[in-house]
Amino acid sequence: METKKLKLFFLFFSLVFIFRIQISFLNYINFINKPVRNLDVKVINQYKKKNYYVLKLKNKDVTFYTTSRDNLKNLLNENLNIKILTKNISFLGYLSSFYAISFDLKLKNASFLDKFIENQHKDKKISNLYKALFLGEGIDYKTRQELSTLGISHLFALSGFHLGVISFILFLIFSPVYKIFHKKFPYRNRFFDLGILIFIFEFLYLYLTSFPPSLIRAFVMEIILFLFAFNLQNIFSLRILFLTILASFIIFFMKIFSIGFFLSILGVFYIMLFFKYFKPTFKNGILMNFFVFLMMFVISHTVFSNMSLYQLLSPFATILFTFFYPLAMFLHLIGIGGIMDGIIKGYLHLGDNFYDYKLPLWFGILFLWLSLAAYYKKLSFYGINLLAFSIVLGGLFV
């Protein structure tokens, strides 16, 4: 029976893959059928290399790099209109990212939301940080390095964590209002109605943020979790993770093969792993942050090398962020979002000094296999905790 299910799955996946390839190829042919494309894009990264600038640009269809020898100002998160040559763009490049010769670069007006946030901050670095937090926009290299050193990069990359906080806030707002409605329609399912209402408002938020991939993935997972919970199924099942990966593959195709996607999926896996062995209580919710920190410390240090003693404060920062995030949203809504800029700048400066601590790739792969085994064997679960704790201690004495 299991073999039959496996064969049906691979058949289904193969059909989805072929279908997705065909759609992407047709889009690619349509994209390159003109030798010159006029695109509206957003700058998601900019850096200088020798005597020219490299720009990483993105719109809803493609992500690509281009260069400019002009003396450009800081264009991070700016909207541009640009013309590119499509002659040398390959299909694989179209699916992931490519380099294109560009010309006729024009700066467009910033959106209302961008201006609204920028006007509340004197420092562009801080305003970009908040735009990343609220709108999923880019962060400059130095700030990304500081966030990585402090172990809080995940807090400023829109994800399921942020969508979860937004869901909770919406639930607190809508729940008292729904009680009035429910008195007149007592036969309605409160859980279902509030869930649908929250999803509608979250979709509007996705629209405002131009549907960043990380938020769409989180939104898809939230819907799957909701359906599992509504049907009284285990919400900590690996099937949820698998269905999310499959849905993300269908929506984003090759773009899911990125470090960001891999780390976000792993973060969710470790949350599920923790609650497989511990009940979902408030106390265990606090402990879960420390567990996920230990696990992700090992994984992240096979990819990144920045290490600092302040990184150990990451789980505490994650807990405090649960309160900071809604507070920051409220302060920006009333026009005083810059009130905490000094504190944030001071905290970020702690990430200026770091040393290298990187684990070999083979160790990271081994740790992933042990983590998967921990989902089925409790002894393995305790083993990866001890192993991760020893790795953290090792990082302190390098």
N, C-alpha and C positions, 0 to 999 in steps of 0.2 A: 504493500500500500504506500509506504513512504517513498519507494523508488518511483512509483507512478506519479506521485505528487511532485517529486523532483523533476521528472521528465516534463510534466505539464508546465512547471515553473520556467524551465529553460526554454521551452517552446514559446511561452508567453513573452519572456524577456527578449528572445531573438526577434520576435515579430515587432515588439516595441522598438528595439534597436534599429531594425531595418526601416520602420516607419519614420523614426526620428532622423535617421541619416538622410532619407529622401527629402523630408521637409527642409532640413538644414541645407542640403545641396541646392534645392530650388531657390532658397533665400540667398545663397552664395552666388548663384548664377545671375539672379536679379541684381545683386549688389555690384558685381563687376561688369555688368553689361554696358555700363557707361565708363569711358576712360577717366572721367573726372567726376568725383562725387562731392556734393556740397552738403556738409554735415553740421548739425548743431550738437555740440559736445560740452562735457564738463571736464575740467582739469582735475585729475585725481592724484597726480604726482608731478613734481617738477624738480630737476636738479641740474647742476652745471657739470659739464664734462669737457675738459680742455678749454677750447674757445667757443663752445656752443652749448645751448640748453637742450635737454631732453624733456619732452612732455609726454606724460601718459594720459590719454584721453579716453572718454567713455560716453556712449549714449545707450539707449535701450537695446540696440542691436549688436554693437561691436565694442571691443576694447583694443586700442592700438597705441603705438608709440610714434612720435615724429620728432624732428629736431628743428631748431631755429638758431641762426647765428645773430639774430637781433639781440639788442641789449634789453631783455625782457624784465619787467617787474615781477614780483611774486604773484603768480596767477593761480595758485592752489585754490580749488573750489570755484573758480570763476567760470562763467558760461561763455563759450566761444562759438563763432561761426567760422568754419575752415573748409578749404577745398583740398582734396587729396587725390593722388593718382592711384588707380586701382590695378594697374597692369601687372604688378608682381605679387599680388596677394594670393596666397595659396588657400586651398580649402581648409587645411589643418590650421593655418594661421587665422582664418576667419572664425573658426570654432573656438580658438583660444585667444591669442593676441598676435598682432602683426606689426611690422614697421611699414610706414607709408610716407612717401615724399609729400610735403604739404606746401601750400602757399595761400596768400590772401587771408591771413588770420585777422579776424575782427572780434573785438571784445563786445559782448552783449551785456545788457543790463542785468544786474543781480535780481533774483526773485524777491518777492515781498518778504518771505520767511528769512532768507539770508540777511536782508537789510535789517529786519526786525531784531535779529540776534546780534548782528555786528554793531548796531547802534547802542547796545547796552554794555559794550566792552571797549576799553581803550587799547588793549593788547590784541593784535590779530591772531597770535598764537592761541590765546584763550578762547577767542570767538570761534576759531576753527575747531577747537576741542569740543565746544558746545554744539557746533554744527554737526560734528561727527556723532555726538551723543544723541541729538534729536533728529537729524536728517540723514544720517549715514554717509556724510561727506568725508573727504580725505583729510589726513593729518600729516604735517611735515615730518621729514625724516628724523630730525633731532627729538621731536616730541614723541614719536613712535619708539625711539630708542629709550627714552626716559620711562615711558609706560612699560616697556618690556623689562627694563632693569628692576622696576618696582613690582613686577608681576601683576599688573592691572590692565594689560592691553585688552583683555576680554570685556572690561567694564565700559570701554569707549568704542566698541565695535557692536553696532546694533545686532541683537540676537534674541534668542528665546528668553533669556533672562530679563531683558527690557520689556519684551512683549508680555511676559508673565506679570511684571510689576504694573504695567498699563492695564492688564486684565483685572488685577486685584483692585486697582483704583476705580475702574469703571464699575466693578461689582459693588463696591462700597457706595458709589453714587446712585446706581440704578436700583439696588435692592430695596431701599425704603420706598421709592416711588412705585416699584412693582407690587409692593404689599397692598397699596391702595387699589391697583388694577386687579390684583388677585382676589380681592373680596367680592368683586362683581363677576369674576370668571374663575371660580374655585376649581373647576375641572382642568384648568390649564396646568401643564408641567412647569414649575418654577425654574428648575435647572435648565430645561431645554430653552425656554423663552429668554432667560437672561443670557444664556450662551449665545444664541443667535443674535441678540441685540449687541452684545460685546463684539462679536465677529464683524458685524456691520460697521461699527465705529473703528475697529482695528483696520478694516479694509480701507476706510477713508484715510486713516493715518498712513497706510502703505501708499496710497495715491499721492498724498502730500509729500512724501519722501521719495517719490519717483520709483517705487517698487525696488528697493535695494535687495539683491539676491539673499543676503543673510536674513532679512526680515521675512521674505517670502518663504524661505525654508522653515523658519520658526512658525509662521502662520499655518503652513501645511501641517507641521507636526502638532500644533495646537488643535487643529480640526480633527486629526486622527485620534489624539488623546481624548478629545471630547466625545467622539463616537464610541471609543472603547469604554469610557466611563458611563456613558448613557446606556450602553448595553451590558453594564455590570461586568465588564471584562477587566483583566489585570492590566493596569496602566503602566506597569513597570516591565512589561513584556518586551523582549527583543524584536518582536514582530512590528512594534510601533517604529522602532529605529529603522528596521528594514524597509517598511512601507514609505517612510520619510525619504530614505535614500533613493528608492525607486521613483517616487513622485518628483524628487529634485532632479533626478536623471532625465525624466521625461520633459520637465520644464526647462532646465538649464543645459542639459546634454553634457558636452565636454567641459563646461565651465565648473562642474562639481569637482573636477580633479585639481583641487588647489589645497594649499596648506591650511587656509582659513576654514574651508569646508571640513577638512579632515579633523582639525582640532575642535571645531564646534560639535561635530558628531561624537567625538570621543568624550567631550565634556558631558554630553547628555547620557552617553553610555555609562559613565562612572556614577552619575546621579542615580540611574536605574539600578546599577550594581549595589550601591549603598542601601537603597530602600528595598532591595531584595532580602537583605538580612536584618534591617532595622525598620521598625514601624514609623510611618510618616507623622511624627509629632513635632511640636515646636522645638523641643530640646534637640531632637535628632536632626532637625532642619539646620540648626546651628552647627552641630558636629559634622554634618555633610559638607559644609564649606571647607573644613579642615581636611577631610578625606579627599575631596576633589583636588584641593591644592597639592596634596602629597602626590597623587597620581599624575596630575598634569605637570608637576615640577619635573618628573622623570621624562615624560614625553617631550615637553617643550625644550628641555636641555639636550635633547638629541637633534633639535632643529636650530635653536638659538643658543648663544653662549654667554650673554650678559648675566652676571651674577652680582648681587649685593645683599648685605645683611638686611636691608630694608625690604627685600623680597619676602622675608618671613612674615611681614605685616600684611601680606596680600589677603589671607582669609578674613582678617579683621576689617580690611578696607572693603571687601566684598559685602560683609554684613552691614557695615555703615552705609554702603552705597544704596542699599535697599531703601534707606530713609533719605539719602542725599538726592537720588534721582527724581522722585516726585516733588521734593522741595525745590530743586533747581527748575523743574518745569513750571511750578507755581510762581516762583520769583520772576521768571522770564515772562510769563503771561501778564503779570502786573507791572512789567517794565523795569524791574530792579535786579536783573539777572547778574549784574557785575558785582554784587555785594560780597561774594566769596572769592573774587579773583585773586586777592592777595594770598589767601590760604592755599588755593590750588597751585599758584605759582611756586610758593614755598615748598609744597609737597613734591611737585615735579622736579625741583632742583635737587632733591635727595637722590634722584636717579641719574645725576650727571656723572657720578663716580661709580665705576664698576670694574670687575675683573672677569676673565674668561673662565668658564666652567662648562665644558661640553662633554656629553657622553657619546660613546661610539654608536653608530647606527644599528649594529647588530644587537646591542644591548636593548635599544628601544624596541626593536622587533620582538626580541625575547620577552620583554616586559608586556607587550601587547598580547602575546600568546598566553602568558600567565594570567593576564587580566581576563581574557576570554574563558580560561579554565576556571577562574574564580567565580564566574556566573553559575557554574554547575557544581563546584566543590568548595565548601566552606573553608577547608584547610588552605586552599590556594588563596582565598580571600584574605585570610590572616597573613599568609606568606607575602603577598604583594604589599601589604601595609608595612610589614617589618622591612622589606627590601627598600621601599620608597623612603621610609624614615631614615634608613642608613645612608641613602643617596643624598638626602637633604643635609644630614650631618657632615657627609663628605664634602659637600659644597662649602661648608663653613670653615673647613680646615685646609683648603687648597693653598 
